[in-house]
Amino acid sequence: MAKGGFRGGMGGGMNMNMIKQAQKMQQDMLKMQEELESKEFEATVGGGMVTACVNGKHEVLGISINPEAVDPDDVEMLQDMVVAAVNEAMRKAEAESQQNMAKLTGGLNLGGLF
């Protein structure tokens, strides 16, 4: 080996550039995540009978139930509509999160890297 060891030559500059790109991507991802967490997603089911609102942190912010949906003889249907509305709102939040991640990574599947 030559005196002073291997200095990386041309590859050293490329590595620094890759590190800078990765840091920028991480900063962009954190900003995007903060924006997503503050966003609200709403879903309505049962012809407007039940509406659920969640945020990007997958927290339920509210449930709105039309009084016409309240039938003491059919509580199960109301329960099913609440679950369906919450699940659909969560799907909307997740779909936007995936779209944003795809934009950020250029469609690369980083397999949980971020």
HUPEBEL-V325069 format. One record per run of one state. SS is the DSSP state (@ for helix, = for strand, . for the rest). FROM is the first residue (numbers start at 1). TO is the last residue. Records with the same first field share a line. If there is no record, write none. Layout:
SS->FROM-TO, FROM-TO
This chain:
.->1-8, 39-39, 46-49, 56-59, 66-66, 70-74, 106-114
@->9-38, 67-69, 75-105
=->40-45, 50-55, 60-65
